[in-house]
């Protein structure tokens, strides 16, 4: 009914014009003292026919309206407008829409090419930058001084940022290099802990970790990335105390630190893309991508990630493995 009244509002001027003619003829007949019934009768017959054709036109408009609404659910690439049916204005609108569709396709193709070029450039850059990082690592291997340890720690951070860039680029691509297989959690955790051992030593942080002895179905490379991002954050924001890694309830891998913690208003938003929170605003190096990538990767691995935190008390990050991912 709402549509019908809306339709009538578009036809108000023709309806007013018809009634105006009827009144004009009735008034003219009265002036010449002719029977007014001679006007009223054909007016009623004309009104009946007018309502009939008005209803036919309304149902045609309603059908076209519903058809256009169905088109809204179609992708723009496959969008085909119904025929205008001789309506000049509708034909003009069809031509405009076709032009807009063509322009959109051209812009989309250009944007896709530009995006591919950007991805290729940053991928090449990320791989090329690894060479000087590896060279500097080799140069510092035989050095043992406070400066060399500081430089080694900075290089590890650089490598972590490069890995983050590569992960971000891969996550945005259509291809997938996920290879799921059964693997021991300890075989993933131990190499990562060894990798970050100098940071533990340099910051004098304790480590509490006992072999977990649980096998999981996951992608080794991506889970390593996920675990190392969480561990890197824990080390970065922990000035004293230590980090504990353990299994809870046989399903949750917990990475707990005694760091600066996260403000209550930030806890529910730390996994959002680009969100840095209060700590990020204090530390201008924060990108807001680390935990966002952790969330994306954990979703792709079929895991749930969450955290609990108290300011100046520390943070617990939980990685929950569903039953189909655990192989004890």
C-alpha positions in Angstrom: 0.0 0.0 0.0 2.9 2.3 0.8 4.3 1.7 -2.7 0.9 2.5 -4.3 0.6 5.9 -2.5 4.1 6.6 -3.6 3.2 5.7 -7.1 0.1 8.0 -6.9 2.3 10.9 -5.8 4.2 10.5 -9.1 0.9 10.7 -11.0 -0.7 13.6 -9.1 -0.3 16.2 -11.9 -2.1 14.1 -14.6 -4.8 13.2 -12.1 -5.3 16.9 -11.2 -5.3 17.8 -14.9 -8.1 15.3 -15.6 -10.3 16.6 -12.8 -9.6 20.1 -13.9 -10.9 19.3 -17.4 -14.0 17.7 -15.9 -14.8 20.7 -13.7 -14.1 23.0 -16.7 -16.6 21.2 -18.9 -19.2 21.0 -16.1 -18.9 24.7 -15.5 -19.1 25.4 -19.3 -22.3 23.3 -19.5 -23.8 25.2 -16.6 -23.1 28.6 -18.3 -24.9 27.4 -21.4 -27.7 25.9 -19.2 -27.0 22.5 -20.6 -27.6 19.3 -18.5 -24.7 18.8 -16.2 -25.4 15.0 -16.3 -24.1 15.1 -19.9 -20.7 15.8 -18.3 -20.9 13.7 -15.1 -21.8 10.5 -16.9 -18.9 10.4 -19.4 -16.6 11.7 -16.6 -17.6 8.7 -14.4 -17.1 6.3 -17.3 -13.7 7.9 -18.1 -12.7 7.7 -14.4 -13.5 4.0 -14.4 -11.4 3.4 -17.4 -8.7 5.7 -16.0 -8.5 3.8 -12.7 -8.3 0.5 -14.7 -5.4 1.7 -16.8 -3.8 3.4 -13.8 -3.9 0.0 -11.9 -2.4 -1.7 -15.0 0.4 0.9 -15.1 0.9 0.6 -11.3 1.4 -3.2 -11.5 3.9 -2.7 -14.4 5.8 -0.2 -12.3 5.7 -2.5 -9.3 7.1 -5.4 -11.3 9.9 -3.3 -12.6 10.6 -1.9 -9.1 10.9 -5.5 -7.7 13.1 -6.5 -10.6 15.4 -3.6 -9.9 15.5 -4.5 -6.2 16.6 -8.0 -7.1 19.4 -6.5 -9.3 20.8 -4.8 -6.1 21.9 -8.2 -4.8 23.9 -9.0 -8.0 27.6 -8.2 -8.4 28.1 -5.0 -10.5 30.1 -7.1 -13.0 27.1 -9.2 -13.9 24.5 -6.4 -13.7 22.1 -6.3 -16.6 19.3 -3.7 -16.6 15.8 -4.7 -17.8 14.7 -3.3 -21.2 13.3 0.3 -21.0 10.2 -0.7 -23.0 10.0 2.5 -25.0 10.4 4.8 -22.0 12.7 7.5 -23.2 13.8 8.5 -19.7 14.4 4.9 -18.7 16.5 4.4 -21.8 18.6 7.4 -20.8 19.0 6.0 -17.3 20.1 2.7 -18.8 22.7 4.4 -20.9 24.0 6.3 -17.8 24.2 3.1 -15.7 26.0 1.3 -18.5 28.5 4.1 -18.8 29.0 4.1 -15.0 29.4 0.3 -15.0 32.0 0.5 -17.8 33.9 3.3 -15.9 33.8 1.3 -12.7 35.2 -1.8 -14.4 38.0 0.3 -15.9 38.8 1.9 -12.5 38.7 -1.5 -10.8 41.1 -3.0 -13.3 43.5 -0.1 -12.9 43.3 -0.3 -9.1 43.9 -4.1 -9.2 47.0 -3.5 -11.5 48.3 -0.8 -9.2 47.7 -3.0 -6.1 49.6 -5.9 -7.8 52.5 -3.6 -8.7 52.6 -2.4 -5.1 52.6 -5.9 -3.7 55.3 -7.0 -6.1 57.5 -4.0 -5.1 57.1 -4.4 -1.3 57.6 -8.2 -1.6 60.8 -7.7 -3.6 61.9 -5.0 -1.1 61.2 -7.3 1.9 63.2 -10.1 0.4 66.1 -7.9 -0.6 66.4 -6.2 2.8 66.9 -9.7 4.3 70.4 -9.9 2.6 72.0 -6.9 4.5 70.3 -8.0 7.7 71.8 -11.5 7.4 75.2 -9.9 6.5 75.1 -7.8 9.6 74.2 -10.8 11.7 77.2 -12.7 10.5 79.4 -9.7 11.2 78.2 -9.5 14.8 78.4 -13.3 15.5 82.0 -13.1 16.7 81.5 -9.9 18.7 80.6 -10.0 22.4 80.2 -6.6 23.8 77.3 -4.4 25.1 77.2 -2.6 21.7 77.1 -5.8 19.7 74.4 -7.3 21.8 72.4 -4.1 21.4 72.9 -4.2 17.6 71.9 -7.9 17.5 68.8 -7.1 19.3 67.9 -4.3 16.9 68.6 -6.6 14.0 66.2 -9.2 15.4 63.5 -6.5 15.7 64.2 -5.4 12.1 63.8 -9.1 11.0 60.6 -9.3 12.9 59.2 -6.2 11.2 60.3 -7.6 7.8 58.5 -10.9 8.6 55.4 -8.8 9.6 55.4 -7.0 6.2 55.7 -10.3 4.3 52.9 -11.8 6.4 50.7 -8.8 5.8 51.3 -9.0 2.0 50.6 -12.8 1.9 47.4 -12.4 3.9 46.1 -9.9 1.4 46.8 -12.1 -1.6 44.5 -14.7 -3.2 47.0 -17.5 -2.9 47.5 -19.5 0.2 50.6 -21.4 1.4 49.0 -23.1 4.4 50.2 -26.7 4.9 48.5 -28.3 7.8 50.2 -31.3 9.5 50.5 -32.9 12.9 53.4 -31.3 14.8 54.6 -31.0 18.4 54.0 -27.7 20.0 57.4 -28.0 21.6 59.1 -28.2 18.2 57.7 -24.8 17.4 58.1 -23.1 20.8 61.7 -24.1 21.5 63.3 -22.7 18.3 61.4 -19.4 18.9 62.6 -19.2 22.5 66.2 -19.8 21.3 65.8 -17.1 18.8 64.7 -14.6 21.5 67.2 -15.8 24.1 69.5 -12.8 23.7 66.5 -10.5 24.4 65.7 -12.4 27.6 69.3 -12.1 28.7 69.7 -8.5 27.7 66.6 -7.4 29.6 67.3 -9.9 32.4 63.9 -11.5 32.1 63.1 -14.9 33.6 61.5 -17.7 31.5 59.1 -20.3 32.9 58.6 -23.1 30.4 58.3 -26.8 30.7 57.8 -29.1 27.6 54.1 -29.3 26.8 54.3 -32.7 24.9 51.1 -32.1 22.9 50.8 -32.5 19.1 48.6 -30.2 17.2 47.3 -30.0 13.6 48.5 -26.7 12.2 50.7 -24.9 9.7 54.2 -24.8 11.3 55.4 -21.6 9.6 52.3 -19.6 10.3 52.0 -20.8 13.8 55.6 -19.9 14.4 54.9 -16.4 13.1 51.8 -16.2 15.4 53.7 -17.4 18.5 56.7 -15.2 17.8 54.6 -12.1 17.4 53.0 -12.7 20.8 56.3 -13.5 22.4 57.9 -10.4 20.9 55.1 -8.2 22.3 55.5 -9.8 25.7 59.3 -9.1 25.7 58.9 -5.6 24.3 56.5 -4.5 27.0 58.1 -6.3 30.0 60.8 -4.4 31.8 61.2 -6.7 34.8 60.0 -10.1 36.0 59.5 -12.7 33.3 57.4 -14.6 30.9 55.7 -17.9 31.4 54.5 -20.3 28.7 52.2 -23.2 29.7 49.1 -25.2 28.7 45.8 -24.6 30.5 42.9 -27.1 30.6 44.8 -29.1 27.9 43.4 -26.8 25.2 44.8 -23.3 25.8 48.4 -22.2 25.2 49.1 -19.3 27.5 51.8 -16.7 27.0 51.9 -14.7 30.3 54.1 -11.8 31.1 54.7 -9.4 34.0 54.8 -6.3 31.8 53.1 -2.9 31.8 49.7 -4.4 30.9 46.9 -3.0 28.8 44.4 -0.3 29.8 40.8 -1.7 30.4 39.4 0.5 27.6 41.9 -1.0 25.1 41.6 -4.7 25.9 38.6 -5.3 23.6 40.2 -3.3 20.7 43.8 -4.5 20.6 43.0 -6.9 17.7 41.6 -4.2 15.5 43.7 -3.2 12.5 45.9 -0.1 13.3 44.7 0.3 16.9 47.6 1.1 19.2 45.8 2.2 22.4 47.4 4.1 25.2 50.7 2.1 25.1 51.0 2.6 21.4 50.6 6.4 21.8 53.4 6.4 24.3 55.5 4.2 22.1 55.6 5.8 18.7 57.1 2.7 17.1 53.9 0.8 17.6 52.1 0.1 14.3 48.9 -1.5 15.5 49.4 -4.4 13.1 51.1 -7.0 15.3 48.0 -8.3 17.2 45.8 -7.6 14.2 47.9 -10.0 12.2 47.8 -12.5 15.1 44.0 -12.4 15.0 43.9 -12.9 11.2 46.4 -15.8 11.3 44.8 -17.5 14.3 41.4 -17.4 12.4 43.0 -18.9 9.3 44.6 -21.6 11.5 41.2 -22.4 13.1 42.3 -21.1 16.5 40.7 -18.6 19.0 42.9 -15.9 20.4 42.0 -13.7 23.4 43.8 -11.9 26.2 43.4 -10.7 29.7 45.4 -7.8 31.1 45.9 -5.6 34.2 47.8 -2.3 34.1 51.2 -2.7 35.8 50.4 -6.4 36.5 50.9 -8.1 33.1 49.1 -9.8 30.3 47.9 -13.3 29.4 47.4 -14.2 25.8 45.4 -17.4 25.2 45.5 -19.5 22.0 42.7 -22.0 22.2 42.9 -25.2 20.2 39.6 -26.9 19.2 39.3 -30.6 19.7 40.0 -31.3 16.0 43.4 -29.5 16.3 44.6 -31.5 19.3 46.5 -34.8 18.9 47.8 -35.9 22.2 
